[in-house]
Amino acid sequence: MQRSVKLGIATATVLLLVAAGILAVTRQNSVKHTGVSLVNESVLSGLEQRDSSGIDTSHLAPGLVPPTNKWFSGLALQKQPKTVFPMPLGFTASSTSFSYSLPEVEVAADSIASDVSQKATVQVEGANHYMVSRYDELSLDLTYYRTDGTAIGLVTVLEGSPYVQFSSMSAAKLSMSVAGTTPTAATSSAEYKTPTVSYHVVGFNGSELTASGQSISMAMPTGGLASLYALPATLNQDPLKHTAGNRIMGAEVSYSANNAGYRTAINISTINNKPTVYGMMPHHQSASESMFAYETIYGKQEMLSGQLFSFITPRAPVETSLDLSKMTNKQRELLVTTLRQDINATTYSAADSYYAGKELYRSAQLLQLANQLAEQEIATTMQTKLRQQLESWFSNFSSQGGRYFYYDSRIQSVVGVTPSFGSEEINDHHFHYGYFIYAASILAQYDKPFLQRYRSSIDLLVADIANYRNGQKLPLRRVFDPYMGHSWASGSSPFNDGNNQESSSEAINAWIGVSLWARQTTNTELAIQAGWLLSNEVQSAKSYWLAFDSSKKPYSEGYAHNLISLNWGGKRDYATFFSAEPLAKLGIQLIPMSPSMVSIFSDIPQARAGHITELGALNSYDAPFGDYALMYDSQGSPSSQSRSAGQLELAQKLRPDTIDSANSRSYLYAWIIAQRP
């Protein structure tokens, strides 16, 4: 099960800058990697070494770290490559060819999908196979080879770019066709027109084109360039041809904190240092006047010209405790009694990293509540239990009932020994480890010896999902997509709909946990990155999961809900991997509802009310995720004290078996009490 991102909409301003100089050298990193490394080589080498993922790397050039959890993982890590969605295009590679499309947006009551059946196919004459030969956070190169191993040329694809570019490394020939369509061709360019899309190819650096029937051929000398792109048929001019010859070499992402929030800068390097065209998505909230726009499954993508593109994302809050300042004496008595019962009854049974992580997170919230209420005796009991359980994961491997982590040396990832939702295939690591990191952060707040002894071990979990350095044995920001502003959950992405993410809230919880860990370890570099990750994940989740504007396309074209519960690169679903129940579709966007989420949910009152309304008349909250729905609903009508009291009464009636393993009756009560106006 791959699960995903989270909540709300905040105002972001996009600044369009045209960078001068060689952008691959003139970098804009405001965060300099001069601080402590998260990867302690000694601790990492002490983990059991395995090769257990089964992930195919036959399309990956030697020396490259397998790019798991990326928008392009499906063409890099699948023996039979899958279609990927760099926005606005769809792209598919094969051993001898590649194709690109401008997906038609198809909207149904429960889904918004990309139709890629109409496409331009490009044959690479003489090609026998391709390898991913370079990649960064946003772009990649595919090098096509002949049977004898000589390189023909490379294809560059950049997320957010309307171009697919082929650069010849030796004399090469391309053949292009669009089914059922005859091209209009000139010496160095051609166009295929369909009722909805016009497909273009333009040759540079001595590349020459000839047409024959429905096919065109391009002869390319060494160093030739072919730029391919697609435009909406409604455009009466070609706004992309002017910059099509500016070959894209890669992209670099940087970030910085400021008073407004976090600035993300995307530097696109071109071989001649001239502008390209790049798209800004709805969550970027572009204030610049665009050249034109594409309609995508995520909304309008505004195209701008330049090399350096930046946007500001509002800062998301990080809190460690609920506001219980308005709690009555009676409520305090109820909370303390329940807290004592929960702590005394706390045991640990899960051996896998997901459910064990949830148990640890639950304990951390109980510990925090006990300290907040100054109940030292039960706080000490909970602290002892939590420390012992966390220690069991970082002590003697197999002697701890299957609770330990190993290092997959081929894929370069830290993995829990007991598989869980494909964790051995590098699925969902940010969901799993977010719980561990959060729990360790709360424990470290009260237990400095634990922090000193196990810091390097927890740092490895942080680095597995959020390393801020390249060139180490754990990759840079494994799961996060800085263009889309959210994480991807699938390790190798064996889907033709692209990568995916289901639980937006568990992704947010991961970055909250990393933020808390940065505080405890006084790691400024990690703190800035964690704040940037969290703020973007929140912004994207609000934009694409929880609080989108249903009056705009694509939602207004027939989508029947005000919630998306599962987002992919190429489609969006009102669905989950595990349940068709509306309560599950909402609940997976709420879990685990840490104190930081109070303000996040408070920012989307209209969306929140709509989500609760869509659940209909619940006969009972005694169902999976019912506890979270009850907590979420308690934030409604803040002017009414009777509402909070009513929700607390309902919470007291919940069956124990319907309270999630990351939750507790104590924390459930505390959350509802904290909503009291």
C-alpha positions as CSV (number, residue, x, y, z in Angstrom):
1,M,0.0,0.0,0.0
2,Q,1.5,3.3,-1.0
3,R,0.0,6.2,0.9
4,S,0.4,10.0,0.7
5,V,0.3,13.8,1.2
6,K,-1.9,16.3,2.9
7,L,-4.0,19.4,3.4
8,G,-4.9,23.0,2.6
9,I,-4.3,26.1,0.4
10,A,-2.0,29.0,1.2
11,T,-1.0,31.9,-0.9
12,A,2.3,31.6,-2.7
13,T,3.8,34.1,-4.9
14,V,5.9,33.1,-7.9
15,L,8.8,35.2,-8.9
16,L,10.1,34.8,-12.4
17,L,13.8,35.6,-12.8
18,V,16.0,35.1,-15.8
19,A,19.4,33.9,-14.6
20,A,22.6,35.0,-16.2
21,G,25.6,32.8,-16.4
22,I,26.1,29.1,-16.4
23,L,23.4,27.9,-14.0
24,A,25.0,24.5,-13.4
25,V,27.9,26.5,-11.8
26,T,26.2,29.6,-10.6
27,R,24.1,28.0,-7.9
28,Q,21.5,29.6,-5.7
29,N,21.7,27.4,-2.6
30,S,20.9,29.5,0.4
31,V,21.5,26.5,2.6
32,K,25.2,25.5,2.6
33,H,25.9,21.9,3.6
34,T,28.5,22.7,6.2
35,G,26.8,21.1,9.2
36,V,26.7,17.6,10.6
37,S,26.2,14.7,8.3
38,L,23.1,12.6,9.0
39,V,24.9,9.4,7.8
40,N,27.3,8.0,10.4
41,E,29.3,5.5,8.3
42,S,30.2,3.4,11.3
43,V,26.6,3.0,12.5
44,L,25.4,2.3,8.9
45,S,28.0,-0.4,8.3
46,G,27.0,-2.0,11.6
47,L,23.5,-2.8,10.1
48,E,23.0,-6.1,8.5
49,Q,23.7,-5.7,4.8
50,R,21.2,-7.1,2.3
51,D,20.0,-7.0,-1.3
52,S,16.3,-7.8,-0.8
53,S,14.2,-5.3,-2.8
54,G,14.0,-7.2,-6.1
55,I,14.0,-3.9,-7.8
56,D,15.2,-4.0,-11.4
57,T,18.1,-1.8,-12.2
58,S,18.9,-3.0,-15.8
59,H,18.0,0.4,-17.2
60,L,20.3,2.2,-14.8
61,A,23.8,3.2,-15.7
62,P,26.6,1.9,-13.4
63,G,27.4,4.1,-10.5
64,L,24.0,5.8,-10.3
65,V,22.0,5.4,-7.1
66,P,18.6,3.8,-7.9
67,P,16.1,6.7,-8.0
68,T,13.3,5.3,-5.9
69,N,10.2,7.3,-5.1
70,K,10.6,9.7,-8.0
71,W,8.1,10.8,-10.7
72,F,10.3,8.9,-13.2
73,S,11.0,5.7,-11.1
74,G,8.7,3.7,-13.4
75,L,11.0,4.1,-16.4
76,A,14.2,3.8,-14.4
77,L,13.4,0.8,-12.2
78,Q,11.1,-1.4,-14.2
79,K,12.3,-4.0,-16.7
80,Q,9.3,-3.2,-18.8
81,P,9.2,0.6,-18.6
82,K,6.1,2.4,-17.4
83,T,4.6,5.6,-18.6
84,V,5.6,8.6,-16.5
85,F,4.1,12.1,-16.2
86,P,6.5,15.0,-16.1
87,M,3.7,17.6,-16.6
88,P,2.4,18.6,-19.0
89,L,3.4,15.6,-21.0
90,G,3.2,11.9,-20.7
91,F,6.3,10.0,-21.6
92,T,7.1,6.3,-22.4
93,A,10.4,4.7,-23.2
94,S,11.2,1.4,-24.8
95,S,14.4,-0.3,-25.9
96,T,14.2,1.1,-29.4
97,S,11.9,4.1,-29.2
98,F,10.1,6.6,-27.0
99,S,6.8,8.3,-27.2
100,Y,5.3,11.5,-25.8
101,S,1.7,12.7,-25.5
102,L,-0.3,15.7,-24.3
103,P,-2.8,13.8,-22.1
104,E,-6.5,14.5,-22.6
105,V,-8.0,15.1,-19.2
106,E,-10.9,12.7,-18.6
107,V,-13.2,13.5,-15.6
108,A,-15.6,11.1,-14.0
109,A,-17.5,11.2,-10.7
110,D,-14.7,9.4,-8.9
111,S,-11.6,10.1,-10.9
112,I,-9.7,12.5,-13.0
113,A,-7.5,10.7,-15.5
114,S,-4.9,11.3,-18.2
115,D,-5.7,9.7,-21.6
116,V,-2.4,9.1,-23.3
117,S,-3.7,6.9,-26.2
118,Q,-3.0,9.6,-28.7
119,K,0.8,10.1,-28.9
120,A,3.8,10.8,-31.0
121,T,6.1,7.8,-31.4
122,V,9.8,8.3,-32.1
123,Q,11.9,5.4,-33.3
124,V,15.7,5.6,-32.7
125,E,17.2,3.8,-35.7
126,G,19.6,1.1,-34.6
127,A,18.8,1.3,-30.9
128,N,18.9,-1.9,-28.9
129,H,18.4,-0.6,-25.4
130,Y,18.5,2.5,-23.2
131,M,20.0,3.4,-19.9
132,V,19.2,6.2,-17.4
133,S,22.6,7.9,-17.6
134,R,22.0,11.0,-15.5
135,Y,19.3,12.4,-13.2
136,D,18.7,15.1,-10.7
137,E,15.6,15.9,-8.5
138,L,13.6,17.0,-11.6
139,S,15.2,15.8,-14.8
140,L,16.9,12.8,-16.3
141,D,18.7,11.6,-19.4
142,L,18.1,8.3,-21.2
143,T,21.0,7.2,-23.4
144,Y,20.1,4.9,-26.3
145,Y,22.7,2.4,-27.4
146,R,23.4,0.2,-30.4
147,T,23.9,-3.6,-30.1
148,D,27.7,-3.0,-30.2
149,G,27.4,-0.7,-27.2
150,T,28.0,2.6,-29.0
151,A,25.9,5.5,-27.8
152,I,23.4,6.9,-30.4
153,G,22.1,9.8,-28.4
154,L,20.3,10.9,-25.2
155,V,16.8,12.0,-24.4
156,T,16.3,14.6,-21.8
157,V,13.0,15.0,-19.9
158,L,12.4,17.6,-17.3
159,E,9.4,17.8,-14.9
160,G,7.5,20.9,-15.6
161,S,8.9,21.3,-19.1
162,P,6.9,21.0,-22.4
163,Y,10.0,19.7,-24.2
164,V,11.4,16.3,-24.9
165,Q,14.9,16.7,-26.4
166,F,17.1,14.2,-28.2
167,S,20.8,15.1,-28.6
168,S,22.8,12.9,-30.9
169,M,26.1,11.5,-29.6
170,S,27.0,10.0,-33.0
171,A,25.3,10.2,-36.4
172,A,21.7,9.3,-35.8
173,K,18.3,8.9,-37.4
174,L,14.9,9.4,-35.8
175,S,11.6,8.4,-37.3
176,M,8.4,10.0,-36.0
177,S,4.7,9.3,-36.5
178,V,1.3,10.1,-35.0
179,A,-1.2,7.4,-35.7
180,G,-3.8,8.4,-38.4
181,T,-2.2,11.8,-39.0
182,T,-0.1,13.2,-41.9
183,P,2.5,15.8,-41.1
184,T,3.2,19.2,-42.5
185,A,6.9,19.3,-42.9
186,A,9.7,21.7,-43.8
187,T,13.5,21.2,-43.9
188,S,14.1,21.3,-40.2
189,S,10.6,21.1,-38.6
190,A,7.3,19.3,-38.8
191,E,3.9,19.4,-37.3
192,Y,1.2,16.8,-36.8
193,K,-2.3,18.2,-36.2
194,T,-5.1,16.3,-34.5
195,P,-8.4,17.8,-33.4
196,T,-7.1,18.4,-29.9
197,V,-3.3,18.5,-30.1
198,S,-0.5,19.6,-32.4
199,Y,2.7,17.6,-32.2
200,H,5.9,19.3,-33.2
201,V,9.5,18.4,-33.9
202,V,12.3,20.9,-34.7
203,G,15.8,20.1,-35.7
204,F,19.0,22.1,-34.9
205,N,22.8,21.9,-35.4
206,G,22.6,20.4,-38.9
207,S,19.7,18.0,-38.3
208,E,17.6,17.6,-41.5
209,L,14.1,16.3,-41.9
210,T,12.3,14.5,-44.7
211,A,8.6,13.4,-44.8
212,S,7.2,10.2,-46.4
213,G,3.5,9.6,-46.0
214,Q,2.5,9.7,-42.3
215,S,6.1,9.4,-41.2
216,I,9.0,11.9,-40.9
217,S,12.7,11.1,-40.6
218,M,15.4,13.3,-39.1
219,A,19.0,12.7,-40.0
220,M,21.3,14.1,-37.3
221,P,25.0,14.6,-37.2
222,T,27.0,14.2,-34.0
223,G,25.9,17.0,-31.8
224,G,22.5,17.4,-33.5
225,L,19.4,18.3,-31.5
226,A,15.8,17.5,-32.0
227,S,13.2,19.2,-29.8
228,L,9.8,17.7,-29.5
229,Y,6.7,19.2,-27.9
230,A,3.0,19.3,-28.0
231,L,0.6,22.2,-28.0
232,P,-3.2,22.6,-27.5
233,A,-4.8,22.7,-30.9
234,T,-6.7,25.8,-29.9
235,L,-3.5,27.9,-30.1
236,N,-3.1,29.7,-33.4
237,Q,0.6,30.2,-33.0
238,D,3.7,28.3,-31.8
239,P,5.0,29.9,-28.6
240,L,7.6,27.1,-28.0
241,K,9.7,27.1,-31.2
242,H,11.7,30.2,-30.3
243,T,13.3,28.5,-27.3
244,A,13.2,24.9,-28.6
245,G,16.9,25.0,-29.6
246,N,18.1,25.8,-26.1
247,R,19.1,22.4,-25.0
248,I,18.2,21.6,-21.4
249,M,21.1,20.2,-19.4
250,G,19.5,19.6,-16.0
251,A,17.8,21.4,-13.1
252,E,18.9,22.4,-9.6
253,V,16.6,23.0,-6.7
254,S,17.5,25.2,-3.8
255,Y,15.5,26.6,-0.8
256,S,15.7,29.2,1.9
257,A,13.7,30.5,4.8
258,N,12.4,34.1,5.0
259,N,9.8,36.1,6.8
260,A,7.1,35.1,4.3
261,G,7.8,31.3,4.6
262,Y,10.1,29.3,2.3
263,R,11.4,30.2,-1.1
264,T,12.0,27.4,-3.6
265,A,14.2,28.2,-6.6
266,I,14.4,25.9,-9.7
267,N,17.5,26.7,-11.8
268,I,17.3,25.2,-15.3
269,S,20.6,24.9,-17.0
270,T,20.7,25.2,-20.8
271,I,23.8,24.5,-22.9
272,N,23.8,28.1,-24.3
273,N,22.6,29.8,-21.1
274,K,19.5,31.0,-22.9
275,P,15.9,30.8,-21.6
276,T,13.6,27.8,-21.8
277,V,9.9,27.6,-21.1
278,Y,8.7,26.2,-17.8
279,G,5.3,25.5,-16.2
280,M,3.9,26.7,-12.9
281,M,1.3,24.6,-11.2
282,P,-1.7,25.8,-9.2
283,H,0.0,25.4,-5.8
284,H,2.8,27.7,-7.0
285,Q,0.1,30.5,-7.2
286,S,1.9,32.3,-10.1
287,A,1.5,36.0,-10.2
288,S,3.3,36.3,-13.4
289,E,1.6,36.7,-16.8
290,S,2.0,33.5,-18.6
291,M,2.7,32.9,-22.3
292,F,-0.1,30.3,-22.5
293,A,-1.4,27.4,-20.3
294,Y,-2.0,23.7,-20.5
295,E,-5.0,22.0,-18.9
296,T,-3.8,19.1,-16.7
297,I,-5.4,16.7,-14.2
298,Y,-4.1,19.0,-11.4
299,G,-5.4,22.2,-13.0
300,K,-4.0,24.9,-15.2
301,Q,-0.3,24.9,-15.8
302,E,0.9,28.4,-16.7
303,M,4.0,28.5,-19.0
304,L,6.7,31.1,-18.4
305,S,10.0,31.9,-20.1
306,G,13.2,32.0,-18.2
307,Q,15.9,29.9,-16.5
308,L,15.3,30.6,-12.8
309,F,11.9,30.1,-11.4
310,S,11.0,30.6,-7.8
311,F,7.9,30.6,-5.5
312,I,7.1,31.3,-1.9
313,T,5.3,28.8,0.3
314,P,3.8,29.9,3.6
315,R,5.4,28.5,6.7
316,A,3.5,25.5,8.3
317,P,3.4,25.4,12.1
318,V,5.1,22.8,14.3
319,E,3.6,22.1,17.8
320,T,4.4,19.5,20.3
321,S,1.3,19.7,22.5
322,L,-2.4,20.5,22.4
323,D,-3.8,23.7,23.9
324,L,-5.5,22.5,27.0
325,S,-5.7,26.0,28.7
326,K,-9.5,26.0,28.6
327,M,-9.9,22.5,30.1
328,T,-12.4,22.3,33.0
329,N,-11.6,20.6,36.2
330,K,-14.0,17.8,35.3
331,Q,-12.4,17.4,31.9
332,R,-9.0,17.2,33.6
333,E,-10.1,14.5,36.0
334,L,-11.5,12.5,33.0
335,L,-8.3,13.0,31.1
336,V,-5.9,12.0,33.9
337,T,-8.0,8.9,34.7
338,T,-8.1,7.8,31.1
339,L,-4.4,8.6,30.6
340,R,-3.4,6.4,33.5
341,Q,-5.5,3.6,32.1
342,D,-3.9,4.0,28.6
343,I,-0.4,4.1,29.9
344,N,-0.7,1.2,32.2
345,A,-2.3,-0.9,29.4
346,T,0.3,0.0,26.8
347,T,2.0,-2.9,25.2
348,Y,3.8,-3.5,21.9
349,S,3.0,-6.3,19.5
350,A,3.8,-5.1,16.0
351,A,7.1,-6.3,14.4
352,D,6.9,-4.3,11.1
353,S,8.0,-0.7,10.8
354,Y,4.6,0.7,10.0
355,Y,2.4,-0.6,12.8
356,A,5.3,-0.6,15.2
357,G,5.9,3.0,14.3
358,K,2.3,3.9,15.0
359,E,2.5,2.2,18.5
360,L,5.6,4.2,19.3
361,Y,4.0,7.4,18.1
362,R,0.9,6.7,20.3
363,S,3.2,6.2,23.3
364,A,5.0,9.5,22.6
365,Q,1.7,11.4,22.6
366,L,0.8,9.7,25.9
367,L,4.2,10.7,27.3
368,Q,3.7,14.3,26.2
369,L,0.2,14.5,27.7
370,A,1.4,13.1,31.0
371,N,4.1,15.7,31.2
372,Q,1.8,18.5,30.1
373,L,-0.6,17.5,32.9
374,A,2.3,17.3,35.4
375,E,1.4,13.6,36.2
376,Q,5.0,12.6,36.8
377,E,4.4,9.0,38.0
378,I,2.6,7.9,34.9
379,A,4.9,10.0,32.7
380,T,7.9,8.1,34.1
381,T,6.1,4.8,33.4
382,M,5.4,5.8,29.8
383,Q,8.9,7.1,29.3
384,T,10.4,3.8,30.4
385,K,8.2,1.8,28.2
386,L,8.8,4.0,25.2
387,R,12.6,4.0,25.6
388,Q,12.7,0.2,26.0
389,Q,10.7,-0.3,22.8
390,L,12.7,2.2,20.8
391,E,15.9,0.7,22.0
392,S,14.8,-2.8,20.9
393,W,14.9,-1.5,17.3
394,F,18.4,-0.3,17.5
395,S,20.1,-3.0,19.6
396,N,20.9,-6.6,18.8
397,F,19.4,-7.5,15.5
398,S,17.6,-10.8,15.5
399,S,17.4,-11.2,19.2
400,Q,14.6,-8.6,19.4
401,G,11.7,-10.5,18.0
402,G,12.3,-9.4,14.4
403,R,12.5,-5.7,15.3
404,Y,15.5,-4.2,13.6
405,F,16.6,-2.4,10.5
406,Y,19.0,-3.5,7.8
407,Y,20.7,-1.7,5.0
408,D,19.9,-2.6,1.4
409,S,23.3,-2.0,-0.1
410,R,22.2,-2.1,-3.8
411,I,19.2,0.2,-3.5
412,Q,20.9,2.2,-0.7
413,S,18.1,2.3,1.8
414,V,17.5,1.5,5.5
415,V,14.7,-1.1,5.7
416,G,12.7,-2.7,8.6
417,V,13.3,-6.4,8.6
418,T,9.6,-7.4,8.6
419,P,8.0,-6.4,5.3
420,S,5.1,-4.0,5.5
421,F,3.1,-2.6,2.5
422,G,6.1,-3.2,0.3
423,S,8.6,-1.5,2.6
424,E,11.3,-3.9,1.4
425,E,10.7,-2.4,-2.1
426,I,11.2,1.1,-0.6
427,N,7.5,1.9,-0.4
428,D,6.1,4.3,2.2
429,H,9.3,4.8,4.1
430,H,8.4,8.4,5.0
431,F,5.1,7.2,6.5
432,H,6.8,4.5,8.6
433,Y,9.9,6.4,9.7
434,G,7.9,9.6,10.4
435,Y,6.3,7.8,13.3
436,F,9.7,6.6,14.6
437,I,11.3,10.0,14.3
438,Y,8.4,11.7,15.9
439,A,8.4,9.3,18.9
440,A,12.2,9.6,19.3
441,S,11.9,13.4,19.2
442,I,9.4,13.5,22.1
443,L,11.4,10.9,24.1
444,A,14.6,12.9,23.5
445,Q,12.9,16.0,25.0
446,Y,12.8,14.2,28.4
447,D,15.6,11.7,28.1
448,K,18.9,13.2,27.0
449,P,20.9,9.9,27.6
450,F,18.7,8.3,25.0
451,L,19.4,11.1,22.6
452,Q,23.1,10.9,23.1
453,R,23.2,7.1,22.7
454,Y,20.8,6.7,19.7
455,R,21.1,10.0,17.8
456,S,23.1,8.4,15.0
457,S,20.6,5.6,14.6
458,I,17.6,8.0,14.4
459,D,19.7,10.2,12.0
460,L,19.9,7.2,9.6
461,L,16.1,7.0,9.5
462,V,15.9,10.8,8.9
463,A,18.6,10.5,6.1
464,D,16.7,7.6,4.5
465,I,13.8,10.0,3.7
466,A,15.3,13.5,4.0
467,N,19.1,13.5,3.6
468,Y,20.3,17.0,2.7
469,R,23.6,15.8,1.1
470,N,24.4,14.1,-2.2
471,G,27.1,11.5,-2.6
472,Q,26.4,9.5,0.5
473,K,25.1,6.0,1.1
474,L,21.6,7.3,1.5
475,P,20.3,9.6,-1.3
476,L,19.3,13.2,-1.4
477,R,15.7,13.7,-0.3
478,R,14.5,10.3,-1.4
479,V,10.8,10.8,-1.5
480,F,10.2,14.5,-2.0
481,D,9.3,16.1,-5.4
482,P,10.1,19.8,-5.1
483,Y,8.2,20.6,-8.3
484,M,4.9,19.1,-7.2
485,G,5.6,20.0,-3.6
486,H,4.8,16.6,-2.2
487,S,6.3,13.1,-1.7
488,W,5.9,10.0,-3.8
489,A,5.2,6.7,-1.9
490,S,6.0,4.0,-4.3
491,G,9.7,2.9,-4.5
492,S,9.9,1.5,-8.0
493,S,6.5,2.7,-9.3
494,P,5.3,-0.4,-11.3
495,F,2.3,1.5,-12.6
496,N,1.4,3.1,-16.0
497,D,-0.4,5.9,-14.1
498,G,2.9,7.1,-12.6
499,N,4.0,7.2,-9.0
500,N,1.4,7.8,-6.3
501,Q,0.7,9.0,-2.8
502,E,-2.3,8.3,-0.7
503,S,-2.0,9.6,2.9
504,S,-1.2,13.2,2.7
505,S,-1.3,13.5,6.5
506,E,1.2,10.8,7.2
507,A,3.6,12.5,4.8
508,I,3.0,15.7,6.7
509,N,3.6,13.8,9.9
510,A,7.0,12.7,8.6
511,W,8.2,16.3,8.2
512,I,6.8,17.3,11.5
513,G,8.8,14.5,13.1
514,V,11.9,15.5,11.2
515,S,11.4,19.1,12.4
516,L,11.1,18.0,16.0
517,W,14.2,15.9,15.6
518,A,16.1,18.9,14.2
519,R,15.1,20.8,17.4
520,Q,16.3,18.1,19.7
521,T,19.6,17.7,17.9
522,T,20.1,21.5,17.3
523,N,20.7,20.8,13.6
524,T,20.0,24.1,11.9
525,E,20.5,22.8,8.4
526,L,18.0,20.0,9.0
527,A,15.6,22.4,10.6
528,I,15.5,24.6,7.6
529,Q,15.1,21.7,5.2
530,A,12.4,20.1,7.4
531,G,10.4,23.3,7.5
532,W,10.7,23.6,3.8
533,L,9.5,20.0,3.2
534,L,6.7,20.4,5.7
535,S,5.4,23.7,4.3
536,N,5.4,22.5,0.8
537,E,3.8,19.2,1.7
538,V,1.0,21.1,3.5
539,Q,0.5,23.6,0.6
540,S,0.4,20.8,-1.9
541,A,-2.0,18.7,0.2
542,K,-4.4,21.6,0.5
543,S,-4.2,22.2,-3.2
544,Y,-4.6,18.6,-4.4
545,W,-6.1,16.5,-1.7
546,L,-8.2,18.5,0.7
547,A,-9.1,22.0,-0.2
548,F,-9.1,22.5,-4.0
549,D,-11.5,24.9,-5.7
550,S,-14.2,22.6,-7.1
551,S,-15.6,25.4,-9.3
552,K,-12.5,25.3,-11.5
553,K,-11.3,22.7,-14.0
554,P,-10.8,19.9,-13.9
555,Y,-13.1,19.4,-10.9
556,S,-16.0,21.4,-12.4
557,E,-16.1,19.0,-15.4
558,G,-17.9,16.2,-13.5
559,Y,-15.9,15.3,-10.4
560,A,-18.4,14.5,-7.7
561,H,-16.4,15.0,-4.4
562,N,-14.5,17.7,-2.5
563,L,-11.7,15.3,-1.6
564,I,-9.1,13.4,-3.6
565,S,-7.9,10.5,-1.5
566,L,-5.2,9.1,-3.9
567,N,-3.1,11.1,-6.3
568,W,-0.9,9.7,-9.0
569,G,1.3,11.2,-11.7
570,G,-1.3,10.5,-14.3
571,K,-4.6,10.2,-12.5
572,R,-6.5,11.2,-9.3
573,D,-8.9,9.0,-7.5
574,Y,-11.6,9.1,-4.9
575,A,-10.4,5.7,-3.7
576,T,-7.8,4.0,-1.5
577,F,-5.7,0.9,-1.7
578,F,-7.5,-0.8,1.1
579,S,-11.1,0.3,1.4
580,A,-14.0,1.7,-0.6
581,E,-15.6,3.3,2.5
582,P,-15.9,7.1,2.5
583,L,-14.7,7.2,6.1
584,A,-11.4,5.5,5.0
585,K,-11.0,7.9,2.1
586,L,-11.2,10.8,4.5
587,G,-9.4,9.2,7.5
588,I,-6.3,8.4,5.5
589,Q,-5.9,12.1,5.0
590,L,-6.2,12.8,8.7
591,I,-4.1,10.2,10.5
592,P,-2.4,10.6,13.0
593,M,-3.7,14.2,13.8
594,S,-0.7,15.4,15.8
595,P,-1.0,18.8,17.6
596,S,0.6,20.6,14.6
597,M,-2.4,19.5,12.5
598,V,-4.9,21.6,14.6
599,S,-3.9,24.8,12.8
600,I,-3.6,23.1,9.4
601,F,-7.1,21.8,9.6
602,S,-8.3,25.1,11.0
603,D,-7.1,26.8,7.9
604,I,-9.7,25.0,5.7
605,P,-13.0,25.4,7.4
606,Q,-15.2,25.2,4.3
607,A,-13.4,22.1,3.0
608,R,-13.6,20.5,6.4
609,A,-17.3,21.1,6.6
610,G,-17.7,19.6,3.2
611,H,-15.7,16.5,4.0
612,I,-17.9,15.8,7.1
613,T,-21.1,16.5,5.1
614,E,-20.0,14.0,2.5
615,L,-19.7,11.3,5.1
616,G,-23.5,11.5,5.4
617,A,-25.4,10.6,8.5
618,L,-23.0,8.2,10.4
619,N,-25.0,5.9,12.6
620,S,-21.8,5.4,14.6
621,Y,-18.2,6.4,14.7
622,D,-17.4,2.8,15.7
623,A,-15.6,2.1,12.4
624,P,-12.0,2.3,11.1
625,F,-10.9,5.9,11.1
626,G,-14.1,6.9,13.0
627,D,-12.0,8.3,15.9
628,Y,-10.1,10.6,13.5
629,A,-13.4,11.7,11.8
630,L,-14.8,12.5,15.2
631,M,-11.7,14.6,16.1
632,Y,-11.8,16.3,12.7
633,D,-15.5,17.1,13.2
634,S,-14.8,18.6,16.6
635,Q,-13.1,21.5,15.0
636,G,-16.4,22.6,13.4
637,S,-18.6,25.5,14.7
638,P,-15.9,26.9,17.0
639,S,-18.4,29.3,18.6
640,S,-20.3,26.4,20.1
641,Q,-19.2,25.0,23.5
642,S,-22.0,22.5,23.3
643,R,-20.5,21.0,20.1
644,S,-17.2,20.2,21.9
645,A,-19.1,18.6,24.8
646,G,-21.2,16.5,22.4
647,Q,-18.2,15.2,20.6
648,L,-16.6,14.3,23.9
649,E,-19.6,12.3,24.8
650,L,-19.5,10.5,21.5
651,A,-15.8,9.8,22.1
652,Q,-16.5,8.2,25.4
653,K,-18.9,5.8,23.7
654,L,-16.3,4.5,21.1
655,R,-15.5,0.9,21.4
656,P,-11.8,0.3,22.2
657,D,-11.2,-1.8,19.1
658,T,-12.2,1.1,16.8
659,I,-9.5,3.5,18.1
660,D,-6.6,3.5,15.7
661,S,-3.3,2.0,16.9
662,A,-1.6,5.5,16.5
663,N,-4.3,7.0,18.6
664,S,-5.5,6.5,22.2
665,R,-8.6,7.3,24.1
666,S,-6.6,9.9,26.1
667,Y,-5.3,11.7,23.1
668,L,-8.8,11.5,21.5
669,Y,-10.3,13.2,24.5
670,A,-7.5,15.8,24.7
671,W,-7.9,16.8,21.1
672,I,-11.6,17.4,21.4
673,I,-11.1,19.3,24.7
674,A,-8.5,21.5,23.0
675,Q,-11.1,22.6,20.4
676,R,-13.3,24.1,23.2
677,P,-13.8,27.8,22.3
